Amino acid sequence: MTAPRHSVGVEPVTEQLREHDRSLPNTALAVVERVEGLAVKVCAHDAAERVTDIEATARGYASTYGATYVPAVTG
């Protein structure tokens, strides 16, 4: 399956994402905007890892910016 050109999804925070935003905690989930697979913006994060709440945030960003929503991969 090909990745969407413009997407917003929920991802675990990695060192690569922390390069975009050094204030991100080491263990958290983040709402990440990607263009052609490259992270361009960390839109939000939740250190408590409340997947339901942060996915709602990601769906809202995707809808607002005309991006494809990518659900969190958990477990």
C-alpha positions as CSV (number, residue, x, y, z in Angstrom):
1,M,0.0,0.0,0.0
2,T,1.3,3.4,-0.9
3,A,1.5,6.1,1.7
4,P,-0.8,9.1,1.2
5,R,0.9,12.2,-0.2
6,H,-0.4,14.4,2.7
7,S,-1.3,12.7,6.0
8,V,-1.9,13.4,9.6
9,G,-1.5,10.5,12.1
10,V,-0.7,9.4,15.6
11,E,2.8,8.1,16.1
12,P,5.1,7.3,19.1
13,V,7.6,10.0,19.7
14,T,11.0,9.1,18.3
15,E,14.3,10.8,18.2
16,Q,13.6,11.8,14.6
17,L,10.4,13.6,15.7
18,R,12.2,15.2,18.6
19,E,14.5,16.9,15.9
20,H,11.3,18.8,14.9
21,D,10.4,19.7,18.5
22,R,12.9,19.2,21.3
23,S,10.2,19.9,23.9
24,L,8.5,16.5,23.1
25,P,8.7,14.1,26.0
26,N,10.7,10.9,25.4
27,T,7.6,8.7,25.8
28,A,4.5,10.0,24.3
29,L,2.2,9.9,21.3
30,A,2.3,12.7,18.8
31,V,0.0,14.0,16.0
32,V,2.3,14.3,13.0
33,E,1.7,15.9,9.7
34,R,3.6,14.3,6.8
35,V,4.1,15.2,3.2
36,E,5.3,12.5,0.9
37,G,6.3,10.5,4.0
38,L,8.4,13.2,5.5
39,A,7.5,14.6,8.9
40,V,6.9,18.4,8.4
41,K,5.1,19.3,11.7
42,V,4.4,17.9,15.1
43,C,0.9,19.3,15.7
44,A,0.2,18.0,19.2
45,H,1.4,15.4,21.8
46,D,0.1,13.6,24.8
47,A,2.5,12.3,27.4
48,A,-0.3,10.3,29.0
49,E,-0.7,8.3,25.8
50,R,-4.5,8.6,25.8
51,V,-4.9,7.1,22.3
52,T,-8.7,7.9,22.0
53,D,-8.2,11.6,22.7
54,I,-5.1,12.1,20.6
55,E,-6.7,10.2,17.6
56,A,-9.7,12.6,17.8
57,T,-7.2,15.5,17.6
58,A,-5.4,13.9,14.6
59,R,-8.7,13.4,12.8
60,G,-9.6,17.0,13.4
61,Y,-6.2,18.2,12.0
62,A,-6.6,15.9,9.0
63,S,-10.0,17.2,8.2
64,T,-9.0,20.8,8.6
65,Y,-6.0,20.5,6.3
66,G,-7.4,18.2,3.7
67,A,-5.0,15.4,4.7
68,T,-5.5,11.6,5.0
69,Y,-6.0,10.5,8.6
70,V,-3.7,7.6,9.6
71,P,-4.8,5.8,12.7
72,A,-2.4,5.0,15.5
73,V,-0.6,1.6,15.5
74,T,-0.8,0.2,19.0
75,G,0.2,-2.9,20.8
